[in-house]
């Protein structure tokens, strides 16, 4: 029985093991020389490597100081990215990276770019990745985070990130000043954008710039963020290069430094070297709302409300039949939390719409097709609570369903049509054309999008079963298909007759899809 490369786990055994089981096997059976140990820096007493992913408090973040390696004046921060706290009206998280350890990192913030009088020390989350092959060096990365609470709703703030030797308030540094705006106190019309499967490429960068042109209030990233793990099986034998994160955060900074970048976890985001569930790296790089299920150490499960829209992020790795490395790691806690949270949102005054996003597709006909695991876990809950829109990635295409009710077409929704989730069912959007190499559709299945309609009465596809086998399907619900780079732009129109105006835009800026969601219409 052959061993898997680099890990020493017998190949047949590895295929049957979950990610935590692999983690425990390696750390008890292999010599200490091959064990991935914690870096010297820890956060809140929890090691970033070799143990469970630490949970970070949404309270003001505590500073951690590491000895600087070089003169701070020679070190420029990069990779700034924003994220909401649990309350976007009053909370923002600012994160960034430095190439070397620095002394006393901080954020300056104020109501004018020339008056950054408030100075807040940053938390350092240092991440060490050992040399995982002869071709890759060991990598030390330094991520910095500041949590801002008690902000004013509907207010624009200016900020700069710095450290000893690099002060963003200096005249020579003013070009590094960024800004953000908190959510309004009362619902207003706004736009948000979404996609999945981005990676590092010219097309990924082009999509970022088009997104910035939409002036969105926030962006949803449905997993497979940067592809530092290019294999995506959640195995310690996956090919992994931590340096890709440096490229990704630099690429994304022009938009993520202004637009809260709300991510969840895909299969390529299970980075098995950092923790039993593979999320230690994501916990080091991102500060996300911490209102998901307790004790799951899952950074990709949370919710927030903006205006009249409730947004729920889920980790489909927990329920996936196709890629089961993390299947069941929350022991049902995620689904129980989802049922509770959707009920709370549906009862909450002022919330008109609920949008859910996660990685693996509930309904798609492209390469990975549909994951029966997410259907079995969550479809009944989405139906029970009348979710309005579901956004997925995983398949590197754009595909949009008709309104689906009970697994069948509840109402055809051609381009330009309107649908009512209380009557017709739920529309599912696969927005996986963010920048990674594109997929396609099956033989004889044509793209069909605005200006180029090619409807198919039936499409042959499949869904993944508990046995990790593809079960053939013939479906009628695939309404819009596009095999180019693209993203989703959603305008939430507040008022007496609220609606979601959902558009998909190609890399060229051309609109390829449009439909509206109106409840009780």
N, C-alpha and C positions, 0 to 999 in steps of 0.2 A: 504494500500500500504506500503510494508516494506521498511525501509531505508537500504541503503548499509552500510556495516560494517564501523565504525569509522568516516564516513563523515557526516552522517545525510541527505544525498540527497536521496529523494524517488527513489527506484530502477528503476521503469519504466522511470522516468524522467532522471536519470543518463544515461540510455542506449541511449537516444536521444541527449544527450548533448556532444558537443565537449569539449576538454580539457580546452580551455580558458573559455568556458561557465561555466564549473564546478568550475574553479578557481574563477571566479567572483561571482558565487552563494555563495560559501562557505565564501568568504571574505566579503560579504555584509549581509548574512542572519545568519551566526553563531555568537555566542558570541566571544568577543575578546579572551577569554580563549582558544578557539579552533582554532583561526587563526594562521597560521604559519607565524611568523614574521621574519624580516631580522636579520641576525647576526650583531654583533657590527661592524664587518669589512665590508667595502664597497670598490668597485674598481671604480675609475673614477666617483664617485658620484652616481653610480647605485647599489642598494641593490642586493645581490645575491639571497635573498629569498623574496617572497612576491611581486615581481614586474617582469617586463620584463627582460629576460636574457640580461646581459650587452654585448655590442660589444667591443672587445678588439682591440686596434690599433696594426698594424704590425710595427709601428715605435718602436724605443727603449722603452722598457716597464718601466713604472715609478715605483719606489720602494714604498712600503707601509710597515710601521713598526708597528708590534703589540708587546705589552709588553710580554716579555718572562715569561713563567711559571716556568721553571726549568733551572738549570745551562746548558748552551749550550754545554759544553763538554760532557754531558751525553746524548745528543740527536743526533742520527745518521740519516742523510737523507736516504730515500729509494724511490723506485718506479720511478726511472729516466726513462723518455721517450722523444724521439726526434720527431720533426715534421718539415717538410719544411715550409718556408714562401712561398709567391706567386712565388718567383724566387729561385728554388733550387740551382742555381749556386752561389748565393750570400747571401742567407738567411737560417738560421736555428733557431728553437725554442727549448729551453731546459726546460723541466718541471720535477718537482719532488715533493716529499711530506715529511713532518716532522710530527711526532706524537704529538708534542706540539708546541705552539707558540715560535719562536726564535727571537733573535735580529739580525738585519742587515744581512739577507740571501743574498747570492751572488753566482756568477759563476766565477771561474778562467779559463782562456783559453789561449792557446799558441800553437806554432808549434812543440813543443817537450814536452813530459810528465814531464820533469824536469824543464821546463821554462814556467810556467803558470803565466806570469807577468801581463797580463791584468785582471783586476778585475771589474765585472759589478754587480751592485746591482739588486736584484730580486724584482719582484712584488709578493705580497701575495694575494691570493684569498682564503679567509676563508669561509668555508661552514658549516652551522649549520643544522643538521637534528633533529627535535624533537623526542621524544618518540612516535612512531606510534602505539605501542601496549604495553600491560603489559609485554611482553617478551623481548622487545627491549629498551635499554637505549637511551637517547639523545646522539648524536654524534657530535663532533666538528672535522673538518678535515681542514688541512692547506696545500694548494697547492701553489707551487712557480714556477715562470716563468721568463725566460730571453729571449728576442728576439735579435738575432745576425744578423746584417745587414752589408753590405759592405765586405763580405768575398770573398776570392779568389776562382774562379772556379777550380774544379779538385784538391782540396787541402785537405789533412788530418789535422784535428785540434784535439787537446787534451783538455779535460775540466775536472774540478772538481767542485762539488757543496758543499757549506758550509755556515757557519754563525758564529757569535761571539762564540768562544769556540770550533769550529770544522773547522779547516783549512785543505782543501784537499792537500795543498802543504807541510804540515808537513810530515816528513819522515815516521811517523807511519800511515799516511793516504793514502800513494801512491797507495795502492791496490784499492782505490775507484776511481781512474782516469779512465775516459772513453774517447772515440774518435768517430769522425764521418768524413765523406768525402763529400764535396760539389759536385754538379753535374759538369760534364766536360763542358768546353766552347763550344766544338763541339761534334756532335753525335759520340758516341762510342758504341760498343756492351756491353750490361749490362743485369742483371737479376733482375726482381722484383717478389715478391710472393704475394699471396692473399688468404683470406678465410673469412668466417663469422661465427657467433654463437659460440663463444669460451668458455666463462665462466671460472670457476676455477675447475680444475681437473687434475689428472695425465695425461690424454690424451691430454689436452690443453698444459700442460708443455712439453710433448714429441713432439708435433707439433712445439712448439717454438724452441726447440733445433734442429729439422730437418731443420727448416727454416734458422736458423743461419748457418747451414752447406752449404746452397746454396750461401752464401755470397751475399745476395741481396742488391741492391742499395736503395730500400725502400720496404715497405710492405703495402698492402691495406687490411683494415679490414671492411668488408661490413655490419657492424652493429650487434646488439645484442652482446655487447662487453663483459660485465661481469656478467649480470643477477642479479645485486643487486635488481632489480625489477623482481621478479620471475614470475609474472602474465602476464605482457606484454600487457595489454589492454589500457594503458594510462589513468587509472582511479586513483583517490585519494584513492580508496579502494584497489588498488593493494597491494600485499604483498611486502614489501621493507625493505632491511637491508643495510644501507650505508656502513657498515663495510666490505662488500664483495669487495668493491673497493680497500680497503687496501690490501686484499689478492691478487686480480687480478694484481694490479700494482707491487706488490712484485714478483709474478709469472712471469710477462712479462719482468721484468727489464733486465734480462740477454741478451735479444735480442733487446728490444726497446731502451735500452741505447746506442746502436750502430747503429741500423737500424731505420730510420724515420718511425714511426708507424702512417699511415694516415688512420683515421677512419671516418666513416659516421654513421648515426643514424638508428637503427632498432626500432621495436616496444617495445622491452624491455629497450630501452634507453630513452623512454619518462617517466621521473621521475617527476611525477605531483606535488611534494611538493615544487619545487623550483621556478617555474615561470609559467605564463599562458600557454606557449607551452611545458613546461616540460623539457627545455633544459638548465636551469640555472646550474644544476649540471655538465653537459658536458662542458659548457663554463668555469666553474671553474677548471676543471681537464685537459683540453686540450687547446693548442694554435695551431690553424690551419690557413691555408691561409684565408685572409679576402677579397677575390675578388669575392664573390658570389653576389646574388641579393641584392640591397641596402634595408636596413630597415626591413629585415626579422628576425633578431636575430636568425639565423639558422647556428649553427657551422658546420653542416654536408653538406653544399652546397659550393663547391669551385672547383678550378681547378689549375693545375700546369703542366709544361712541363719538361720532363727529357730526354735529348738526342733528339731522333726523335719521341718521344711518348708524346702525349697530354693526360692527365688523368683528368676525370671529376667525381666529387663526387656529388651524389644527395641524397635528403631526400625523400624516398618513402612514409613516413608517410603523407606527404602533399597530396598525390593522391590516397592512398590505399582505395579500396572498402571493403577489408576484415576487417581491423582494423581502423575505421574512426575517432578516437579520435582527430587527428590533421588534418583531411582532409580539405583542402582549406585554411590552415592558412597563406600561402603566397599570397593568393588572385590572383593566376596566375603569380606572379612575378618569381617564380622558372622556370616555363616552358618558359616564355618569355626570361629569362636570358639564359636558356639552348639553345634555338634556336640561339640566338646571339653568344654565346660562341662557339658552335660547328661550326658555320660558320667561326668565326675568326680562329679557330684551323685548319680547312680544308684549309683556304687560306694562312696560315702562312708558310713562306718558312722554309724548314728544318723539318717540321712535316710530317712524313710518316704515322703514325698510331694514331687512337683515341681509347682510352679505357675508358669505362664508368662503374662505380660501384655504386651499391645501394643495399638496403636490400631485399625488397619483390621481388618475382620471376616474371619475365615477361613470362617465359616459363619453367614449371616444372610439373612433374606428381606425386611428393611425397605428403606428408600429407597436406600441405597448398596449393598445386597445384599452379595455375597461378593467378595473381592479374589483373583483367580486368582494374583496375584503372590505373596502370602503362602503360598498353598497350594503353588505350585511351589517356593518357596524352603525352606519349613520343615515341611511336612506329613510328609514322609518321616522327618525328624529327630525330630519329636514321636513318631511311631510307633515308630521304632527304639529310642528311649530310654524309651518308655512314660510319657510325660508324663501327669499325673493330672488337671489342670484347666487350661483356657485361658480367659483373661478378655480381652475386647475392649471397645472403645467404638464411636465413629464413627457408628453408627446410634442415634438418640436415642430408644431404646425399651429395654425389657427383653425379651430373647429367649434361650431356652435350648434346646439340642439334646438329642436322645437321645444315647446313646453311639455315636460314629461310628467305624467301622473300614473302611478302604479306600474312603472316600468314601460309604459306605452305612451304614444303621442296623445297628450291631452288636448292640444290645439296646435295646428301648424303655425309657425311663426316665420314667414318669409321676410326677407330684407325689407325694412321699413314698417313692419307690423307692430302692433301693440298686444301685450298679453297681461293677464291678471292672475297672479299666483294663487289667489283665494279660490279661483274657479278652474284655471287651466292646468296648473302644475308649475314645475320649476324649470327654468332655463339653465343649462350647464354650458360653460364656456371653457374650452381648452385654449389658453393663451401662452403656448410654449415656444413662440417664435422670437424670443428676446435677443438671440445672438449666437447661440450654439448651432452647430451643423444641423441643417434642416432634415426632417423626415419627409415622408410622403404618405399617400393613401394606397389602397389595394389596387390590383390590376383592373383596369377599365373604369376606375372611379375617378371622375374629373373634379377639379376644383370648381367651386360654385360660390360666387361672391358678388357684391354689388357691381353691376355693369357687365357681369360675365356669369349668368345663371345657367347652371347645368344640374337640374334636379334629378335625383335617382329615387325611384320608388322603394327600392330595397338595396341594402349594402351588406355584403358578407363580412363579418368581423368575428370577434370572440371576446370572452371575459375570462379572467384568471379565477381558478377554483381553489378551495382549501388544500387540495393536493398539489398545488402549484402547477396545474395543467391548464392549457388553453381550451376552453369549452366553446365550440362554434356557435355564433349567433347570426341571424339575419334580421336587420333592424331597419326601421323607417324614420328614425328621429334625427339623422344627420342632415342638417339643413344648410349650413354654410361651411365651406372648406377652402383653405388658402394655404399654399405651401411656400410662402415668402416670410421674411422677417416682419414682425408686427407687434402691436401692443394694444391693450384695451384702455379706452378713456370713457369714464362714466360721469355724467353730469347729474347730480342730485338736485332736482328743482324743488325747492320748498314752496309752501303756500297753501292755499285752500284745496288745491288738487295736486298733491305732490306726485312726482314721478321720477323714475330713473331713466335717463336717456343714454343708452349704451351704444358706443361706437367702437369699431376696430379700425386702426390706422396702419397702413403698410409703411415700410421703411422710407418710401418715396413721399410720404405724407398723404397719399391717396386714401380715402375712406373705402374700406372693403366690406363693412357691415354696419347696420344700424337697426336698432329696435327699441321699443319703450316698454317699461314695466309700470303698470298702474294698478294699485290695489283697489278692489271693489268697484272697478270701472264698468 
